[in-house]
Structures are given as C-alpha cells and as structure tokens.
C-alpha cells in the first residue's frame, strides 16, 4: 500500500487538509487586499471560494451532516486540486522535502476521492459514499431496525 492509499482512509485528516488550504487561501486574499492589489485579491478570493467548497464538503462528511450547497462546481474543485498537485510536484522535483511529500499524498487522496462516482457523472464518489452512509445512519437509528437486528439471531 502506498502513502496516498493510507492517507485516503483518514477522512478527518483530509477534512483538516481542506480546511488548512481554505484558511491559507483566505489569508492570502486578505493580504493582497490590504496591500491594495485589488485584481490579484479578487483572483485569490475566487480561489478561496473554490477550495472553501471542498472544505465545506469534507466538514459535512466527517461530521455526518447533510451535504452542503457548494459555492463551486466539482469541475472547479478538481481543476484547483490538479493545480495544487502540479505546484507541489514541481516543488518536490526541485528540492525533495518530506512535508511537501506528505501534503502531496493528501492532495492525491483528495483528487482520488473527488473523481466522478460513475463515468460521465459530475458528482464525486466521496459524496456518493457520504449519501450512502447518511442513509445507513438514518436506517440504523430507527428503533424498529435496531430491534429487528438484535432479535434476528
């Protein structure tokens, strides 16, 4: 099993990575705005919007909440993750670094989870899994189902 496969199973860690990326993007946009670089700040704020959608999605997944209405399309999120991956890969190629390699594994896992659940579909497979998990939680939380399961022996 490679490192990305291991990281892909750590959904809380992936949610933390998405939240970290969002916070970094928001800080960068604020810094640019404070420096009077309005055009660059607007572009950075748009990138924060996209990664913010990813962070909101992962927060809902790990906290077992309903799927949020996202402020970015899944295509935008996939494109942004691919850009982050390319930047990290270039950084690692110039100067190998364990921290960057770990982040690259997390980004690769996010990319993997964000692939469409079915060829030609837009919805990422992680949201398909999330919806199945939500249905199972609702089903198993009903007292009649719990009694049926307990007395099935």
C-alpha positions in Angstrom: 0.0 0.0 0.0 1.4 3.4 -0.9 1.2 6.5 1.2 -1.7 8.0 -0.7 -3.8 4.9 -0.1 -3.1 5.2 3.6 -3.9 8.9 3.7 -7.1 8.3 1.6 -8.5 6.3 4.6 -8.0 9.2 7.0 -11.1 11.2 6.2 -10.7 13.5 9.2 -7.1 14.3 8.1 -8.4 15.1 4.6 -11.0 17.4 6.1 -8.3 19.1 8.1 -6.2 19.5 4.9 -9.1 21.1 3.1 -9.7 23.4 6.0 -6.0 24.3 6.1 -6.0 25.1 2.4 -9.0 27.3 2.8 -7.5 29.2 5.7 -4.3 29.8 3.7 -6.2 30.9 0.7 -8.3 33.3 2.7 -5.2 34.8 4.4 -3.5 35.3 1.1 -6.5 37.0 -0.4 -6.7 39.3 2.7 -3.0 40.1 2.5 -3.4 41.1 -1.2 -6.4 43.2 -0.5 -4.6 45.0 2.4 -1.7 45.6 0.0 -4.0 47.4 -2.4 -3.7 44.7 -5.1 -7.4 44.5 -5.9 -7.2 42.4 -9.1 -4.9 39.9 -7.5 -7.0 39.9 -4.3 -10.2 39.1 -6.3 -8.4 36.2 -8.1 -7.2 34.9 -4.7 -10.7 35.3 -3.2 -12.1 33.2 -6.1 -9.5 30.5 -5.4 -10.5 30.6 -1.7 -14.2 30.2 -2.8 -13.3 27.0 -4.7 -11.2 25.4 -2.0 -13.8 26.6 0.6 -16.4 24.5 -1.2 -14.1 21.5 -0.8 -13.6 22.3 2.9 -17.3 22.6 3.4 -17.9 19.3 1.7 -15.3 17.4 3.8 -16.6 19.1 7.0 -20.1 17.7 6.3 -18.6 14.3 5.6 -16.7 13.9 8.8 -19.3 15.5 11.0 -22.1 13.3 9.5 -24.0 16.4 8.3 -26.2 16.7 5.2 -24.3 17.6 2.0 -23.9 21.4 1.9 -24.8 23.6 -1.0 -21.4 24.2 -2.5 -20.2 27.6 -3.8 -18.1 26.0 -6.6 -18.7 23.3 -9.1 -17.0 19.9 -8.8 -15.1 20.6 -12.1 -13.7 23.8 -10.5 -12.7 21.8 -7.4 -11.0 19.1 -9.5 -9.2 21.7 -11.6 -8.0 23.5 -8.4 -6.7 20.3 -6.8 -4.8 19.5 -10.0 -3.2 22.9 -9.9 -2.2 22.4 -6.3 -0.8 19.0 -7.1 1.3 20.3 -10.0 2.8 23.1 -7.8 3.7 20.6 -5.1 5.2 18.1 -7.6 7.3 20.9 -9.1 8.5 22.0 -5.6 9.4 18.4 -4.7 11.2 17.9 -8.0 13.4 21.0 -7.2 14.0 20.1 -3.6 12.7 16.9 -2.1 11.0 17.5 1.2 9.1 15.2 3.5 6.5 17.8 4.5 5.7 18.5 0.8 5.6 14.8 0.0 3.1 14.3 2.8 1.0 17.2 1.6 1.2 15.7 -1.9 -0.1 12.4 -0.6 -3.1 14.2 1.0 -3.8 16.2 -2.3 -3.6 13.0 -4.3 -6.1 11.4 -1.9 -8.4 14.4 -2.2 -8.1 14.1 -6.0 -8.9 10.4 -5.9 -11.9 10.9 -3.7 -13.2 13.8 -5.9 -13.3 11.7 -9.1 -16.8 11.2 -10.5 -18.6 8.2 -8.9 -19.6 7.0 -12.4 -18.1 7.6 -15.8 -19.7 10.8 -17.2 -21.1 11.9 -13.8 -20.2 15.2 -12.2 -20.8 14.1 -8.6 -17.6 12.9 -6.8 -17.6 9.4 -5.4 -16.9 10.6 -1.9 -20.3 12.3 -1.9 -21.9 9.2 -3.2 -20.3 7.3 -0.3 -21.4 10.1 2.1 -25.0 9.8 0.9 -25.0 6.0 1.3 -23.5 6.5 4.8 -26.2 9.0 5.7 -28.9 6.7 4.6 -27.4 3.8 6.6 -27.2 6.0 9.7 -30.9 7.0 9.3 -31.9 3.4 8.8 -29.9 2.1 11.8 -31.1 4.9 14.1 -34.7 3.8 13.8 -35.7 1.8 16.9 -37.6 -0.9 14.9 -34.5 -1.6 12.8 -32.3 -1.9 15.9 -34.8 -4.4 17.4 -35.0 -6.4 14.2 -31.2 -6.6 14.1 -30.9 -7.6 17.7 -33.6 -10.2 17.6 -32.5 -11.7 14.2 -30.4 -14.3 15.9 
